[in-house]
Amino acid sequence: MMRRLEQAGLLDRVVETLPDDAALEEMEKAGLSLTRPEIGVLLAYAKLTLYDALLSSRVPDDDYLALELFRYFPEAMREPYRSEIASHRLRREIIATMLANSLINRGGPTFVTRISDQTGADVYQIAEAFTAVRDAYGLTALNGEIDALDTHVEGELQLELYTAVQDLVLDQTVWFLRDVSFADGIEAVVTRFRTGIEELSPKLVDILPETMREEIAVETGRLIAGGVPNALAARIAMLPVEATIPDIVLVAERSGKPLTDVAKTFFDVAGHFRLGAMDTKARGLDLRDYYDGLALDRARATLADAHRRITGEALALDGFAGWLAANEAKVGRTTRAANEIVDGELTVSKFSVAASLLAELAR
């Protein structure tokens, strides 16, 4: 992020007393990170530069983002002065400010740089995808529930809850950029996926394999023991599973099958190939090289696409059991190879191989 700002003539690290590249390398070796004041400086730069980029884009003109305009004003003003607010002469500036603050507050100062590197997307596309994720999953209200835990739970646990939401935002923003068109506007995308999330999320506990249900129950219990309210604890524990719902929605749209049927087959595929264990291990990798991170992200995208395609093929054969029988020889080889990779010490290259094997199986 700092290099990009420097190249654009927007940042002088000496003036802002930020470490240069050599100092950053030494800090990394020593296991040190930036200080809070340094992160604060970057947070300000992130918001200011994002505001400028949004203001010069089409994003503030999307009708759906009028919601940001009204959020800016006190609730008591919104209805009595609706027409005045809607025609405010600083409408675009207010929307750009609100959206930049929301995106950076929830994604972190390096959010745009990270997502841009992963996807090649422009700033305005990242802002559209972020908004769709935030609103489809109802994350504004969810973060509000976490905010309300101030002084009621340990600070470390509260940060853990915020991190769980941030992980969802990062992953799903990339997913929406890669797999969804915004040609019809942000509202169409939000409605499309919010409908699926709201329909399927309450049913997931009954659809998931027993092992996944047990893991979620254990995590929910841990959060409740730390003082998190029951409903919030259950939602946070379920977020990694909720992250799969957009994939399920896509498969349901393409196959014409009910969401619940698609979800069952989707998790049957995941369970057979141990995709959950593989992804958990991948997330736990200690990546020292930035490009290893990008390579891992690409491999995860390949794996997700293979997962969707195998699910679609299985649905066409009336279920995963039928698909297994029709592809018995190929599946056996791939399953053995995937198990060897999951059971051993995982590396980026091993994960990439596993993703490629699943992709070949789905052809």
N, C-alpha and C positions, 0 to 999 in steps of 0.2 A: 504494500500500500504506500509506504513512504517513498519507495523508488518511483512509483507511478506519479505521485504528486510532485516529486522533484523534476521528473522528465517534463511535466506539464508546466513547470515554473510556478507551482502553487505552494511549495514548501521549502524552507531552508532549515535543515536539521540543526545547524550551528545556532541560528537565531532562537530556535525553539528548545535548545539544549536536549535534543534527542540523540541517542547513540547512532554512530555510523555503522556500516556493515561489518567492519572488523570488530567493533565492540560487541555487536550482536552475536557474532560467532563465538567470542569468548564467553559471553553470558550464557549461550546455549550449552557450551561445554561444562560450565560450572553449575548448570541447572537453575539459572536465574531467569527472571522475566522482567518485563518493563514495570516501572513503579506506577502507582495509581495516578500521580500527577502527569506522567508521560502518557498513560492511556487516556487521561482526560483531555490532553492536547489533541490526540488523534481522534477522539470522539467528536470534538468540536470541528476539526477539519473534515471529518467524514460527513457530518450533517450539513456544513456549509457548501461543500462541493456537490453533494447529492442534491441539495436544494437548487443550486444553479442548473444542474443537469436536468432536473425534473421540470423546472420552469421553462426551459427552452425546448421541451418535448411536448408530445401530444397528451401525456398522462393527465395533467390537470383539467383537460377538456372532456374527459370521459364522464358522462352523466352520473354514473354510479358513484363517483368520488365526491358528489355533492354531500354525501354523508360525512366526509371529513370536514367540509365547510361548516356544517351544522354542529359537529362535535366541538368545534373551536369556541362556540359561544355558550354562555351559561344556559342550562336547561330551561330556566324560566323565560328566556328570551325567544326560544326557538319557534314556538307556535305564534305568539303575538306579532313577531317581526319576521315571519317566514319569507314574505316577498322581498323585504329589504335585505335579508341575509342572502337570499338566492341571487340577487342582482348586485351584490357588494362589488365595488370597483376593485377590490384587492382579492377577489375570489380565487384566481389562479395562484397568487402568492400564498394565501392562507392554506390552500389544498397542498401545495408543494411543501410548505413548512410542516404541516401536520403529518404528511406521509413520510417525509424524510426523518422526522423525529421517531415515528412509530417503527420504521424499518431499522434504523440504527440502534434504537433502544432495545429492540427485541433480537436483532441479529448480530449486534456488535459492530465496532468501527470498521472491521475488515470485511464485513458482509458482502459489499458490492464487489470488492477485489476478488474475494474467494469464489463467489458465484460466477463472476465474469470469466475467471480462469477455467473453471470447470465446464462452462457451457458455451463461452464465446458470445454470450448475450449482451445487448446494449443495456444501459442503465434503465431506460424506460421499460424495457421488457422485464427486467428484474423486479422493478417496482410493481408492475402488473401482476406478476406471478406471486410476489410476496403478499399483495393485497388479497388475491384469490385464496391463498393458503390460510391467511389469518382469519378471513371471514367464513370460508367454508368449514373450518374446524371450530369456529367460535372462540378464537384464542384471546380476543380482547376481554371477554367475560372470564375466561379461565385464568388469565394473568391477574385480573382483578381479585379473584378468589385467593390467589397466592399472595398478592399485596396485603390482603386483610389479615394474613398470619403474622404480620409484624408484632414482635414481642410475645407471640403465643407459641412459637416453636423456635428451636435453635437456629441461629443464622445459617449455619452450614447446611442444615436440612432444607431451609427455605431456598438457598442458592441451588441446591440439588433439584428442587422442583422447577425453578426457572430454567435450569439447564436442560431438563427433560423437554420442556416446551421449545426451547431454542433448537435443540437437536431436530425436533419435528419440523420446525420452520426451515432450517437449512436443507434438510433432505427433501422436503416436499417442494420447496421453491425450485430446486434443481429438477425435480420430477415434472412439475408443471411446465417448466421451460422446455423440456425435451419432448413431452408427450401430449401437450394440449395447445390448441390454436386459440388465440385471443382476437380473431378476426371479427367476431360478433360482440366484442366488448367484455369488460370485466364481469359485469352482472350475470351474463349468460354462463360464464364459467363457474362463478360462485354458486349459482342456483343448481347447475348440473351436478356438481360434486357435493354440495351441502345436502342435497336431497338424499343422495346415496349414503353419506356419512350418518345422517340422522336416522335413516331407516335401518341401517345394518349395525351400527355401533351397539345398540341395546341387545342385539341378538347374538353377538359374537361369543359371549360366554357359553352359550349352548351349542355353538358350532365348532369351537376350537377343540383340538385333540386334548386328551386328559392331561398330558404332561404340560402343555402350555397353560391350561387352566390352573394347574397346581402352582406353576411359577408365578402367575399373576396374583394368585391368592396369597402366596408368601410375600410378594412385594407389597401388596396392599396392606397386609398385616404389619409389615415393618414400618410403613409410613404412618399408619394409625397409631402404632405404639409410640411414635415420635410426636404425636399431638396433631397430626393432620386430620381434618374432618373426614368421615367415612366416604362420602360421595366424591370428594376431591381426591382422596387417596386412590380410590378405585379408578378414577379417570386418568390420573397420572400413570398408574401401573399399566393401564390399557393403551397408552399412547403409541408404543411401538407397534402394536397390532393394528390400531386405527390407521397407522401410516400405510398399511397395505390396501385400505379400502379404495382409493382411487384406481389402483391396478384392477381390483375386482370389478369396479364400475366399468372400466374399459372393456374387460372381457365380457361382461354382461351385455353391454351395448352391441358388441360385435357378434355375440352368439345368440342373442335374443332370449337367453335363459334368465330366470329369476335370480336376484342378487344372492339369496340364501343358498341356492343350488350351486352357483358359481363359487361362493365363499367356501363351501364344504369341499369342493373339488380342489380349489386353490390351496387349502390347507392340507389336503391329502397329498398333493404333489410336494409341498414344502416338507411335510413329515417324512415322506419316503426318501427324499434326497438330502434330508437334514439341512435344509437351507437356512433355518433359523440358527442352528449351532454354527454354521459356516459364517453367517453374517455377524453373529455376536463375536466370534473370534477375530473377524476382519476389523471390526470396530475397536477391538482391544489392541491392535497392533501399534507398537511404538515406532512411528514413522519419523525418521530423522531427515529424510530427503523430501523436499517439497514436491518433486515430480513423482516420487513413489506414491504420494497422496493422490495426485491426479490419475496415475495409472490404476490405483485401487478403485477410485471412483468410477473410472471407465469400465472396469471389470464388474463392479457391482451393477452398473447399468445393463451390461450384457446379460448378467445373471437374471436380473428382473425381467428383461424382455423374454428370455427363454422360459422363465416361470409362467409368464402370461400365455405364451404360445402353446406350451405343453398343456396348460389348463384348458385352453380353447379346443385343442385336439381331443383331450379326454372328454370334454362335454359333448363333442360330436359323436363320441362312441359310447354315450350313455354312462359315463363315469370313469374314474381313474382305473378301476379294476379292468375294464375293457381295454383301455389304452395300454396298460401293462401287459396284458395278454397278447395284444397285437404287436408289441415291440419288445418282446421278452429278451431276445438275444442282445440287442443293443442296450437295453436298460440294465441288464446284469453287469455288463462291462463298465458302464458309466457309474453305476451305483458303487461297485467295488473301488473304482478309482477315486470317487468322491469321498468315500469312507476313509480311505487311506490318507487323503489330504486333510480331512477334518480331524482325524484321530492323532495325526502327527503335529509337529510344530508348524504353524501356518506362517507363510511369507506372502508377499505381494505376488511373486511369480507363481506360487502354488495356487493361490486364489484365482489368478488369471487363467491358469490351466483348467481349473474346475469350472469356471464360468464358460470357457470355450467348449468343454465337453458337453455341458448342458445345452449350449447353443446349437451344437452339432446334432444333438438328440432331437431337438425341436424342429429341425429342417424337414 
